[in-house]
Amino acid sequence: MKLFGLSILLNPTQKIILKLGAATIAFTLIFPPVIMQRSGNYFGRGFEFILSLPGSGNAALRIDTYVLTTLWLGVLIVIGLLCFAFCDRNQE
């Protein structure tokens, strides 16, 4: 079956690529990038477990949505490029 000239069915390699991409996005949901705000300054804290983000004293932790969005966009672009690269060219 084709949709807009593209095959809807995926080959096994594309299925693996999509599963790895979904796992990467799920992992970034569980361990998002975190920044700490202290005295008006922001400091990157790396990646933290989503349920362990309490504010500590005069510093507040929050999810860095800009970095998270950039990560997701990058993952989606790489998944799309890899799926295109591993498509069956001779499939009708």
Secondary structure as a PSIPRED ss2 file (coil, helix, strand):
# PSIPRED VFORMAT (PSIPRED V4.0)

   1 M C   1.000  0.000  0.000
   2 K E   0.000  0.000  1.000
   3 L E   0.000  0.000  1.000
   4 F C   1.000  0.000  0.000
   5 G C   1.000  0.000  0.000
   6 L E   0.000  0.000  1.000
   7 S E   0.000  0.000  1.000
   8 I C   1.000  0.000  0.000
   9 L C   1.000  0.000  0.000
  10 L C   1.000  0.000  0.000
  11 N C   1.000  0.000  0.000
  12 P H   0.000  1.000  0.000
  13 T H   0.000  1.000  0.000
  14 Q H   0.000  1.000  0.000
  15 K H   0.000  1.000  0.000
  16 I H   0.000  1.000  0.000
  17 I H   0.000  1.000  0.000
  18 L H   0.000  1.000  0.000
  19 K H   0.000  1.000  0.000
  20 L H   0.000  1.000  0.000
  21 G H   0.000  1.000  0.000
  22 A H   0.000  1.000  0.000
  23 A H   0.000  1.000  0.000
  24 T H   0.000  1.000  0.000
  25 I H   0.000  1.000  0.000
  26 A H   0.000  1.000  0.000
  27 F H   0.000  1.000  0.000
  28 T H   0.000  1.000  0.000
  29 L H   0.000  1.000  0.000
  30 I H   0.000  1.000  0.000
  31 F C   1.000  0.000  0.000
  32 P C   1.000  0.000  0.000
  33 P E   0.000  0.000  1.000
  34 V E   0.000  0.000  1.000
  35 I E   0.000  0.000  1.000
  36 M E   0.000  0.000  1.000
  37 Q E   0.000  0.000  1.000
  38 R E   0.000  0.000  1.000
  39 S C   1.000  0.000  0.000
  40 G C   1.000  0.000  0.000
  41 N E   0.000  0.000  1.000
  42 Y E   0.000  0.000  1.000
  43 F E   0.000  0.000  1.000
  44 G E   0.000  0.000  1.000
  45 R E   0.000  0.000  1.000
  46 G E   0.000  0.000  1.000
  47 F E   0.000  0.000  1.000
  48 E C   1.000  0.000  0.000
  49 F C   1.000  0.000  0.000
  50 I C   1.000  0.000  0.000
  51 L C   1.000  0.000  0.000
  52 S C   1.000  0.000  0.000
  53 L C   1.000  0.000  0.000
  54 P C   1.000  0.000  0.000
  55 G C   1.000  0.000  0.000
  56 S E   0.000  0.000  1.000
  57 G C   1.000  0.000  0.000
  58 N C   1.000  0.000  0.000
  59 A E   0.000  0.000  1.000
  60 A E   0.000  0.000  1.000
  61 L E   0.000  0.000  1.000
  62 R E   0.000  0.000  1.000
  63 I E   0.000  0.000  1.000
  64 D C   1.000  0.000  0.000
  65 T H   0.000  1.000  0.000
  66 Y H   0.000  1.000  0.000
  67 V H   0.000  1.000  0.000
  68 L H   0.000  1.000  0.000
  69 T H   0.000  1.000  0.000
  70 T H   0.000  1.000  0.000
  71 L H   0.000  1.000  0.000
  72 W H   0.000  1.000  0.000
  73 L H   0.000  1.000  0.000
  74 G H   0.000  1.000  0.000
  75 V H   0.000  1.000  0.000
  76 L H   0.000  1.000  0.000
  77 I H   0.000  1.000  0.000
  78 V H   0.000  1.000  0.000
  79 I H   0.000  1.000  0.000
  80 G H   0.000  1.000  0.000
  81 L H   0.000  1.000  0.000
  82 L H   0.000  1.000  0.000
  83 C H   0.000  1.000  0.000
  84 F H   0.000  1.000  0.000
  85 A H   0.000  1.000  0.000
  86 F C   1.000  0.000  0.000
  87 C C   1.000  0.000  0.000
  88 D C   1.000  0.000  0.000
  89 R C   1.000  0.000  0.000
  90 N C   1.000  0.000  0.000
  91 Q C   1.000  0.000  0.000
  92 E C   1.000  0.000  0.000
